[in-house]
Amino acid sequence: MKDCIQLDEGKTVSLVNDEQFKSAVSKIQPRADRETDDDILSRTFVDTGILPQLANSNNQILYGRRGTGKSHVLRVLGLQIEKTAPGTTLYIDLRVLGSASLMIQLDRPLADRAVAVFKDLLSLLQGQLMDLATAPKASGSGLQEVSEFEDVIRAKSVSIAERDISQRSKVIGGSSVKIGFTGSGLPNAEVNATDGNEDEKTVSHTEALRDTIVFAEVALQLDTALEALGITNLYILIDEWTAIPSDLQPYIAEFLRRTFIPVKRVTLKIAALEYRSRFSIPAEGGGVVGFELGPDVSANLDLDDYYVYDRNPAHVVDLFLEVLLKHLESELPDGYLDSTGIKSAGAFRRDLFTEQATFTELVRAGEGVVRDFIGVFTAAYFRAVREGKLKIDLNSVEEAARAWYETDKSTNLSHEQSEALHLIINEVIGSRQAKMFMLAREHNDDPMVQSLFDLRLLHLVSRGYSDKENPGLRYNIYALDYGTYVDLKRTKSEPEGVVDSEVAIDATPDRIVPFADKRSIRRIILNPAVFDKIQPGP
């Protein structure tokens, strides 16, 4: 195994001390939504097998936690469709929808907020269609129809304008004469008999008419505009679904169902966080408001399923090695690694890490989240630089993982979440010396479990596990985050040994928590009722 590499000028330098390589590591962009270069997006993309399942005309939802690469998948899907399929793609980031008042003034009527947010979405769509119509190479066809689509959106918005209504009342000889103006601008009069002295007063008030959307008009004008533009297949790629407040989500889904899905030229692809998404709610009299998952939109793709280390360790390690190599190559001069003698992914790993086990530990520390994997790698790399090492070693990875957990994950916990996590840690690691536990599927929607999963502190390893000792029951298997048990290395709760003697463990000395399988955790079943004892924070 080499400790360093030979560069062209004959100077022996390790990758850890290579200035060009340091610069490349610092420039890695872990967020695809911030990458402006389509070529870099394509070159850094590693397909897990999810892309072919999205390259179709079906309306679909792609689930995945923060940092798993949903935005990257959507954007590369768009590039692929544009190049290989007879289709046009429009990418919409929902984080830019609405205004501050719409998002935070929850006392405003729900209908007003939902309609306003949806109109913002329509306006973004119309703006991108206008860009297509006015592009330098465009023929000019469709410009009028796209403008008329804007008129449809704005025409419905005008009705929300406020109007002042003046009113004068005068009592003369026992009669009251009232003259006013309705919202339509037409005068009306009312005469009443009354007793009293002569009096005159003016009352001014505001009448606000609620905005609305005529779904048929929007769908018809959208289809007309697409036909005029010569677009036979439009793929609308909607990212950051959960940027929409949860109470509005079912209604936005309903509006999409009524305006976009009926248009045969339009296909929806939506990226979302599963446990923060509300695509439907029950409707009065039966049925749902929003998407009917299955008939309207399929929702069977989850990026997390492709990155879980414990499901397929060797494959996942190779996958993340390719991810790391591609991201670094995109920031290095063309052929740079090849010129240093690194001609394969295996050679790259050998020159950068002390051993295979060190890189495997880095993959485990990332817990299947690409953004966390890159974050821990970057921290481990520069730790090795500071300490003057030639390669990244196991200690650098562990310390980087601990720091990442403390600065990027645990700081986001509320008091209640922190207490809940400590209860699980004490039970699973402290008492059972394991890192995994089972949760009955009937408890899978528990808000606390969902929030810890969403924060990447619990990780779903397997769904629907059936234990022969509890026939008829189904469980989901979760693992605690790597950072939780790395942190315990310096406490009295540091785990020792294994839960089950039949479980194969890593032979590397001083390994913190052993690998586990279903046999070793079948008696570790979490009951969310333990969270009831948590006292509210200050």
Secondary structure, DSSP 8 states (H G I E B T S, - for coil): --SSEE-TTS-EE-GGG-HHHHHHHHH----GGG---HHHHHHH----S-HHHHSSSS-EEEE--TTSSHHHHHHHHHHHHHHHSS-EEEEEEGGG-S-HHHHH-TTS-HHHHHHHHHHHHHHHHHHHHHHHHTSTT--STTHHHHHHHHHHHHHHHHTT-EEEEEEEEEEETTEEEEEEE-TTS-EEEEEEE--S--EEEEEEEEEE------HHHHHHHHHHHHHHHT-S-EEEEEE-GGGS-TTTHHHHHHHHHHHTTT-TTEEEEEEE-GGG---EEE-TTSSEEE--BTTTBEEEEETHHHH-GGGSHHHHHHHHHHHHHHHHHHHS-TTHHHHTT--SHHHHHHHHBSSHHHHHHHHHHHTT-HHHHHHHHHHHHHHHHHTT-SSB-HHHHHHHHHHHIIIIIGGG--HHHHHHHHHHHIIIIIIT--SEEEEEGGGTT-HHHHHHHHTTSEEEEEEEEE-TTSTT-EEEEEEE-HHHHHHGGGSTT---S-S-TTS----STT-SS----HHHHTT-EE-GGGGGG-----
